[in-house]
Amino acid sequence: MKRKSIAAGVSFLGLLFFVFSFLFLCGSMPSECVRAESMQLTCKSMTIIKGQYAFAGLTGAAVPQKTEWSVTGDCIRIHKASGDGEAGGYCYIRAVKTGTAVLECRAGRQAVTCRVKVLPAAAFTGDFTDRQEEVYLHIFKNDDTYAAFYSQVRLAQMDWLTGTVENGVLTLKGSDPAGDPVTITVSKKGKKRILTFKETSWEYFQQGSTIPLKKCSGKKGYEQAMSGFGSYYHAYF
């Protein structure tokens, strides 16, 4: 009877030691305990075209400051990534050839990935601008939907417009610069893309007006994104 009591006491003490050890580890390394569920990328899968630059960023309740980005596959390359101590984790990739690859972000023991597919060309994917190069539209496929970023020099920017293609027309919805709902469409007319303000109440957009767009290089679109007009990428955080 005494041996059973001793054994039970030892087992109980062992359980207490395990519990306190776990709590101590979580307390001393909160990033390891919290990030497992909260750390995620802006995209789980992405489709872009050859020559295009694209953005991926960490989001969630516990975005780490120290991250390591890597690529598996030879169709994309890391162009620029956040360094140690920078707020948030982000990475710009460049598509150098067609194929598939995996972009990975590692923070401590946690890792998240994004599958990247690079196409030679696509009707509604890429970077587009008007004749004066004042309007820019950056489009890529985020999982099963399209994501777009609109910027107009000294006037407007609209972040994370999302939508799908139906009957040859891409319909994108989101918020205008005033925070109100906006709907734009993009249709194909020869080599041009016609952007139409389908539904808008913003004073500087005219409902029903159109802007002819042409494709521009991925480098041009990236430079526009980094120039200050395109800081909208980080608005996801």
Salt bridges, closest charged atoms under 4 A:
ASP74 OD2 - LYS97 NZ 3.33
GLU104 OE1 - ARG106 NE 3.67
ASP127 OD1 - HIS138 ND1 2.75
GLU133 OE1 - LYS220 NZ 3.53
